[in-house]
């Protein structure tokens, strides 16, 4: 039986613009990162936009700024979450403007590193809210199970979702299951902006991928990402990859020993 699709009023976000006249200091973090040095506008895919890059490239900072500027809690959750464990977000959200096209039925910000705090707040708010997350405290499940319970029970069509490293607690099989859920939500009118390191999640078809690196922010094809190339190279010949990697490490260690006084 064919799955019934809902009305799709999305997409909800068209693009963002960096307001240079609002930047407090171009030489301070995060504005001194290459990704933001030449940023003017960044357009979102109507379905799925990925942000990828090395640690420290600014992808999580950018995603957080978009979510906060949209009105979501910096530590994660929906618009109804207003707790603060330790304020740590940058001022970037005050320096961007978001071009909105429609109003979603739902919105949520998942920040992997502070998901524990979100789960705690859900427990604090009571049983009525827990029902929206599958009826069981997220703290009473494994880290991966709680992530998947969030995706499966809390997300829905006609929503706008910002996900920072959703793969953090998911096994490869669960990442594949997440892709299936993502596909259902997209076909039901949801829009996603996702920062990820996962070559599995990045493989979602017809998505827009932005690479953040020393060259700034640019669109990149899936098979050109470092995530795909490094993972593929390792899996094609793990013995050779390990041999080369460990040989380099041993050589480096020996060189360090030689240079010691």
C-alpha positions, 0 to 999 in steps of 0.5 A, a space after each residue: 500500500 502506497 504511503 500517504 503523503 502530507 501537504 508540503 508547504 516547505 521549504 522554510 529557509 531560503 538562505 542566510 546572509 552574513 551582516 558584515 556591519 554587525 560583526 564585532 571584530 573580524 579578527 576574533 573567533 568565529 569571524 576569523 575562521 576562513 569559512 566566514 572571511 568571505 561569506 556573504 550568502 549561503 543558500 539552503 536546499 529545499 530538502 537537505 543541506 549538509 555542512 562538512 569540514 574538519 574539526 574546528 572548521 566552523 560547521 557546528 558554530 554555523 549550524 548553532 547560529 542558524 538554529 539560535 537565530 531561528 529561535 531555538 535553544 542554544 543547547 538544543 530542543 524546540 522553541 519551548 526549551 529555554 533552559 541554560 546549563 552553561 552559555 557557550 554559543 558564539 555571537 554569530 547568530 546576531 550577525 546573520 539574517 535568515 530569509 524565510 519562505 514559510 512557517 513550519 509546523 515544528 522545529 527542533 535543534 539537536 546538538 549531540 554534545 548537549 543532548 544529555 541536558 535536553 534529555 534531563 529537561 524533558 524528564 523535568 518537564 514531566 510525563 506529558 512531554 516524555 510521551 512525545 519522545 516515545 513514552 520512555 525517559 531518554 535517560 533510561 535508554 542507551 545513548 544510541 537508542 535515545 537518539 533514535 527515539 528522538 528521530 522516530 517519535 519527535 520529528 515529523 513532516 512539515 518541520 524544520 530540523 537542525 542536526 549537529 552530528 546526529 551520527 554521534 551515538 548511532 551504529 552504522 545500521 542505525 545510521 542507515 535506519 536514520 536515512 530511511 526516516 530522513 527520507 520519509 520526513 523529507 517526502 512529508 515536507 520537512 527540511 533539514 540542515 545537518 552538520 556531520 562527519 558520517 559518509 553514510 548520512 552524507 550519501 543521502 541523494 539530492 542533497 546540497 553539501 557545503 565544505 568548510 575549510 581553509 578555502 572558505 565555504 563551497 559546494 562539493 560533490 559527495 564523492 569529492 568529500 574527504 569523508 567519502 575518500 578517506 573512508 573508501 580508501 581505508 575500506 578498499 584496502 585496510 591492511 595497506 592503509 594501516 601499514 602505511 599509517 603506522 609506518 609513518 607514525 613509527 618513523 615519526 616517533 623515531 625521528 622524535 627520539 633522535 632529536 631528543 637531547 
